[in-house]
Amino acid sequence: QVQLVESGGGLVQPGGSLRLSCVVSGSIFSLYTMGWYRQAPGKQRELVASITSFGSVNYADSVKGRFTISRDNAKNTVSLQMNSLKPEDTAVYYCNARHFHTGTLYWGQGTQVTVSP
């Protein structure tokens, strides 16, 4: 069974930085496109960034230039470096894995990120 475990959330002041990590177990990591999504209260879950097994990345316009997604296929880990954080980045952040062939989706449990003075 594929499991995703996130870590690294917390409270940070505007302009600060956080790094989220997600460790995947139970399957071959390199078969999955990995992504980070977020959901703020009262809003729909939205894609923040994604990265294919070959390293091709995609970002939401709202985070371009501030966030960086990366993956380490040897450690089954995907990370999201978040810089210049804004209050509007406050949300629960979810790690996501999508099988490149079947499209099967897996989700982590989520980690809270709060940006506040």
Secondary structure, DSSP 8 states (H G I E B T S, - for coil): --EEEEE--EEE-TT--EEEEEEEESS-GGGEEEEEEEE-TTS--EEEEEE-TT--EEE-GGGTTTEEEEEETTTTEEEEEE-S--GGG-EEEEEEEEETTT--EEE---EEEEE--
